[in-house]
Amino acid sequence: MSLRKKQIIDAAHHLFIEKGFASTSIQDILEEAQVAKGTFYNYFTSKNECLMAILEFVEEEGDQKRRELAHGKKKDDEKVFVAQIAVRMNMNREHNIMALFTSVSFSDDIDLQIFLKEQHAAELQWIARRLTEIFKVDTNRYALDHATILLGMVHQLMHVWKLGTNEAIASEDVIQFALDRLKPMIKEQLQSGNVFFPENWLGMSMSCENFDVFDVSETKKHVIAQLEKLIKKMDRNKQDDSKKMEYIRFLQNELQADKPRLFLLESVLISLGKACEQSIEEHNVRQISKMVWVLIKRLEAGK
């Protein structure tokens, strides 16, 4: 992400929380960010699009941290799962995401409402998929029920806790408590066979993590092409960072192999992500990394 775009996003983020989304004008954002109107429209067509960029940025950062937590760990490691959910909760708190949601909850913008619904659905689908990995049973038809119950318990436990005290409580403790309560519920549901949400209730995920529409060969070609574009962009900008370039070229070469070494791809992705933090390439690298991580999962599954 360019520094100028980040400057606009940070200014908008501050204003949306301070004044509310509806009360913030584009002119307010221009003045807060100290940029010209033309500069704003180079990156965004509206303040709605600016808000979506804020939420996408937080989501991407959370996804990256979740992948780092899982790196080198077993898929059924319960502590990792708890930490992964806590990452998103802690980031939402850090970036005041709930205040943003509240300020736009009554917006009549259709695109924005669809965007918010898709983000929520994606989180539920991620939790549902991870629950099937944690409990190692064929729970796909129950997974959305379990994810919804878990997330609902966590949110209500946090809410009622705050009603009774100003004392902070660790997100991990709340999530672990809710997960422990969920375990006997899963066992009972498997025995009874009762399902609340029909399969495909939320429809097809719009993310590239939907394995049903994920083509390994085409994705590899696309990622390699994106890496090449990034290399050329860095060359044009005369960025002399041999370590970043080394990571990028390694990914490009490894993905061209018939059998990429997945453990090396994972390590280099994490190193590249850290090397590009707060840099002009950060957004591009995150987008590419997201595709490569899904590619790794697909190759590990042998599909």
C-alpha positions as CSV (number, residue, x, y, z in Angstrom):
1,M,0.0,0.0,0.0
2,S,1.4,3.4,-0.9
3,L,2.2,5.8,2.0
4,R,-0.3,8.4,0.6
5,K,-3.1,5.8,0.4
6,K,-2.3,4.7,4.0
7,Q,-2.4,8.4,5.1
8,I,-5.9,8.8,3.7
9,I,-7.1,5.5,5.2
10,D,-5.7,6.5,8.6
11,A,-7.4,9.9,8.5
12,A,-10.7,8.4,7.4
13,H,-10.5,5.8,10.1
14,H,-10.0,8.4,12.8
15,L,-12.8,10.6,11.6
16,F,-15.3,7.7,11.1
17,I,-14.8,6.8,14.8
18,E,-14.7,10.3,16.1
19,K,-17.6,11.8,14.1
20,G,-19.4,8.8,12.8
21,F,-19.4,7.5,9.3
22,A,-22.6,9.4,8.2
23,S,-21.3,12.8,9.6
24,T,-17.9,12.5,8.0
25,S,-17.6,14.2,4.5
26,I,-14.9,13.6,1.9
27,Q,-13.8,17.2,2.6
28,D,-13.3,16.3,6.2
29,I,-11.0,13.4,5.1
30,L,-9.1,15.6,2.7
31,E,-8.4,18.2,5.5
32,E,-7.5,15.5,8.1
33,A,-5.1,13.7,5.6
34,Q,-3.9,17.0,4.1
35,V,-4.3,15.8,0.6
36,A,-6.0,17.3,-2.5
37,K,-9.3,16.0,-3.8
38,G,-7.6,14.6,-6.9
39,T,-5.3,12.5,-4.7
40,F,-8.3,11.0,-2.8
41,Y,-10.0,10.0,-6.1
42,N,-6.8,8.4,-7.3
43,Y,-7.5,5.7,-4.7
44,F,-11.2,5.8,-3.9
45,T,-14.4,6.6,-5.7
46,S,-16.3,7.3,-2.5
47,K,-16.0,7.4,1.3
48,N,-17.8,4.0,1.3
49,E,-14.9,2.5,-0.7
50,C,-12.6,4.1,1.8
51,L,-14.4,2.4,4.6
52,M,-14.2,-0.9,2.8
53,A,-10.4,-0.4,2.4
54,I,-10.1,0.1,6.1
55,L,-12.0,-3.2,6.9
56,E,-10.1,-5.1,4.2
57,F,-6.8,-3.9,5.6
58,V,-7.7,-5.1,9.1
59,E,-9.0,-8.4,7.7
60,E,-5.8,-9.0,5.7
61,E,-3.6,-8.2,8.7
62,G,-5.6,-10.6,10.8
63,D,-5.4,-13.4,8.2
64,Q,-1.7,-13.0,8.1
65,K,-1.3,-13.3,11.8
66,R,-3.5,-16.3,11.9
67,R,-1.3,-18.0,9.3
68,E,1.8,-17.2,11.3
69,L,0.2,-18.7,14.4
70,A,-0.6,-21.9,12.5
71,H,2.8,-22.2,10.8
72,G,4.5,-25.5,11.9
73,K,1.7,-26.5,14.2
74,K,-0.8,-29.3,13.9
75,K,-4.2,-28.5,12.5
76,D,-6.0,-29.9,15.5
77,D,-4.0,-27.8,18.0
78,E,-6.7,-26.3,20.1
79,K,-4.5,-23.6,21.6
80,V,-3.6,-22.3,18.1
81,F,-7.3,-22.2,17.2
82,V,-8.2,-20.2,20.3
83,A,-5.3,-17.8,19.6
84,Q,-6.4,-17.4,16.0
85,I,-9.9,-16.3,17.0
86,A,-8.4,-14.0,19.7
87,V,-6.3,-12.3,17.0
88,R,-9.3,-11.1,15.2
89,M,-11.1,-10.0,18.4
90,N,-8.0,-8.2,19.6
91,M,-7.5,-6.4,16.3
92,N,-11.1,-5.4,16.1
93,R,-10.7,-3.8,19.6
94,E,-7.4,-2.2,18.6
95,H,-8.8,-0.6,15.5
96,N,-12.2,0.2,17.0
97,I,-14.0,-1.9,14.4
98,M,-17.2,-2.3,16.4
99,A,-17.5,1.5,16.5
100,L,-17.2,1.5,12.8
101,F,-19.8,-1.2,12.4
102,T,-22.2,0.8,14.6
103,S,-21.6,4.0,12.6
104,V,-22.6,2.3,9.3
105,S,-25.3,-0.1,10.6
106,F,-28.1,2.1,9.3
107,S,-26.4,2.9,5.9
108,D,-28.7,2.3,2.9
109,D,-25.7,1.7,0.6
110,I,-26.3,-1.7,-0.9
111,D,-22.7,-2.4,-1.9
112,L,-21.5,-1.6,1.6
113,Q,-24.2,-3.8,3.2
114,I,-23.2,-6.7,0.9
115,F,-19.6,-6.1,1.8
116,L,-20.2,-6.3,5.5
117,K,-22.4,-9.4,5.2
118,E,-19.7,-11.1,3.2
119,Q,-17.0,-10.3,5.8
120,H,-19.2,-11.8,8.5
121,A,-20.0,-14.9,6.5
122,A,-16.4,-15.4,5.7
123,E,-15.5,-15.3,9.4
124,L,-18.2,-17.9,10.2
125,Q,-17.0,-20.1,7.3
126,W,-13.4,-19.9,8.5
127,I,-14.4,-20.9,12.1
128,A,-16.6,-23.7,10.7
129,R,-13.8,-25.1,8.6
130,R,-11.3,-24.9,11.6
131,L,-13.7,-26.7,13.9
132,T,-13.9,-29.7,11.5
133,E,-10.0,-29.8,11.6
134,I,-10.0,-29.5,15.4
135,F,-12.5,-32.3,16.1
136,K,-11.4,-34.7,13.3
137,V,-14.9,-36.0,12.6
138,D,-17.2,-35.7,9.6
139,T,-19.0,-32.6,10.9
140,N,-19.3,-30.6,7.7
141,R,-23.1,-30.6,7.8
142,Y,-23.0,-29.4,11.4
143,A,-20.1,-27.0,11.1
144,L,-22.0,-23.8,10.5
145,D,-24.2,-24.6,13.5
146,H,-21.1,-25.1,15.7
147,A,-19.4,-21.9,14.4
148,T,-22.5,-19.8,15.0
149,I,-23.0,-21.2,18.5
150,L,-19.3,-20.6,19.4
151,L,-19.2,-17.1,18.1
152,G,-22.5,-16.3,19.7
153,M,-21.3,-17.6,23.1
154,V,-18.0,-15.6,22.9
155,H,-19.7,-12.3,22.0
156,Q,-22.4,-12.7,24.7
157,L,-19.9,-13.7,27.4
158,M,-17.8,-10.6,26.5
159,H,-20.8,-8.4,26.5
160,V,-22.2,-9.5,29.9
161,W,-18.7,-9.4,31.4
162,K,-18.4,-5.7,30.4
163,L,-21.9,-5.0,32.0
164,G,-20.6,-6.1,35.4
165,T,-17.0,-4.7,35.5
166,N,-14.5,-2.4,33.9
167,E,-11.8,-5.0,34.5
168,A,-10.3,-6.5,31.3
169,I,-10.5,-10.2,30.5
170,A,-8.2,-12.0,28.1
171,S,-10.0,-12.9,24.8
172,E,-8.3,-16.3,24.9
173,D,-9.9,-17.2,28.3
174,V,-13.4,-16.3,27.0
175,I,-12.9,-18.3,23.8
176,Q,-11.5,-21.4,25.6
177,F,-14.4,-21.3,28.1
178,A,-16.9,-21.2,25.2
179,L,-15.1,-23.9,23.3
180,D,-15.2,-26.2,26.3
181,R,-19.0,-25.7,26.5
182,L,-19.3,-26.4,22.8
183,K,-17.6,-29.8,23.0
184,P,-20.5,-31.8,24.6
185,M,-23.0,-29.9,22.4
186,I,-21.1,-31.2,19.3
187,K,-21.2,-34.8,20.7
188,E,-24.9,-34.6,21.4
189,Q,-25.6,-33.2,17.9
190,L,-23.7,-35.9,16.2
191,Q,-25.8,-38.4,18.1
192,S,-29.1,-36.8,17.4
193,G,-28.4,-35.7,13.8
194,N,-30.4,-32.5,14.3
195,V,-29.2,-29.7,12.0
196,F,-30.3,-26.0,12.2
197,F,-28.7,-24.5,9.1
198,P,-29.0,-26.5,5.9
199,E,-25.8,-27.1,3.9
200,N,-24.7,-24.1,1.8
201,W,-26.8,-21.8,3.9
202,L,-24.5,-18.9,3.4
203,G,-23.9,-19.7,-0.2
204,M,-20.6,-19.8,-2.0
205,S,-17.8,-18.0,-0.3
206,M,-16.5,-15.1,-2.4
207,S,-12.9,-15.6,-1.1
208,C,-10.3,-17.6,-3.0
209,E,-10.4,-20.1,-0.1
210,N,-13.4,-21.7,-1.6
211,F,-11.8,-25.0,-2.7
212,D,-14.7,-26.0,-4.9
213,V,-13.8,-23.3,-7.4
214,F,-10.1,-23.2,-6.8
215,D,-7.9,-24.2,-9.8
216,V,-4.4,-25.0,-8.7
217,S,-2.7,-24.6,-12.1
218,E,-4.4,-21.3,-13.0
219,T,-3.7,-19.9,-9.5
220,K,0.0,-20.8,-9.7
221,K,0.2,-19.0,-13.1
222,H,-1.6,-16.0,-11.7
223,V,0.6,-15.8,-8.6
224,I,3.8,-16.1,-10.7
225,A,2.6,-13.3,-13.0
226,Q,1.8,-11.1,-10.0
227,L,5.2,-11.7,-8.5
228,E,6.8,-10.8,-11.8
229,K,4.8,-7.5,-11.9
230,L,5.9,-6.8,-8.4
231,I,9.6,-7.3,-9.3
232,K,9.2,-5.0,-12.3
233,K,7.5,-2.4,-10.1
234,M,10.3,-2.5,-7.6
235,D,12.9,-2.2,-10.4
236,R,11.0,0.8,-11.8
237,N,11.0,2.5,-8.4
238,K,14.7,1.7,-8.0
239,Q,14.1,0.0,-4.7
240,D,17.3,-1.5,-3.5
241,D,16.2,-4.1,-1.0
242,S,18.0,-7.3,-1.8
243,K,16.3,-9.3,1.0
244,K,12.8,-8.5,-0.2
245,M,13.8,-9.3,-3.8
246,E,15.4,-12.5,-2.7
247,Y,12.2,-13.7,-1.0
248,I,10.0,-12.7,-4.0
249,R,12.3,-14.4,-6.6
250,F,12.4,-17.5,-4.4
251,L,8.6,-17.7,-4.3
252,Q,8.5,-17.3,-8.1
253,N,11.0,-20.0,-8.7
254,E,9.6,-22.4,-6.2
255,L,6.1,-22.1,-7.5
256,Q,7.4,-23.0,-11.0
257,A,8.6,-26.3,-9.7
258,D,6.6,-29.5,-10.4
259,K,6.5,-30.2,-6.6
260,P,7.0,-26.9,-4.7
261,R,8.5,-27.4,-1.2
262,L,5.6,-26.3,0.9
263,F,7.4,-25.9,4.2
264,L,9.9,-23.5,2.5
265,L,7.1,-21.5,0.9
266,E,5.5,-21.1,4.3
267,S,8.7,-19.9,5.9
268,V,9.5,-17.4,3.1
269,L,5.9,-16.1,3.0
270,I,6.2,-15.2,6.7
271,S,9.6,-13.6,6.3
272,L,8.5,-11.6,3.3
273,G,5.4,-10.4,5.1
274,K,7.5,-9.1,8.0
275,A,10.0,-7.5,5.7
276,C,7.3,-5.6,3.9
277,E,5.5,-4.3,6.9
278,Q,4.8,-0.5,6.6
279,S,6.3,-0.5,3.1
280,I,4.9,0.5,-0.2
281,E,4.6,-3.2,-1.3
282,E,2.7,-4.3,1.8
283,H,-0.7,-4.5,0.2
284,N,0.5,-6.3,-2.9
285,V,2.5,-8.8,-0.9
286,R,-0.5,-9.5,1.3
287,Q,-2.8,-10.1,-1.7
288,I,-0.2,-12.5,-3.2
289,S,0.5,-14.2,0.1
290,K,-3.2,-14.9,0.6
291,M,-3.4,-16.8,-2.7
292,V,-0.2,-18.7,-2.0
293,W,-1.4,-19.8,1.5
294,V,-4.6,-21.2,0.0
295,L,-2.5,-22.9,-2.7
296,I,-0.4,-24.5,0.0
297,K,-3.5,-25.8,1.8
298,R,-4.9,-27.3,-1.5
299,L,-1.6,-29.0,-2.3
300,E,-1.3,-30.4,1.2
301,A,-4.8,-31.8,0.8
302,G,-3.6,-33.5,-2.4
303,K,-6.3,-32.1,-4.5
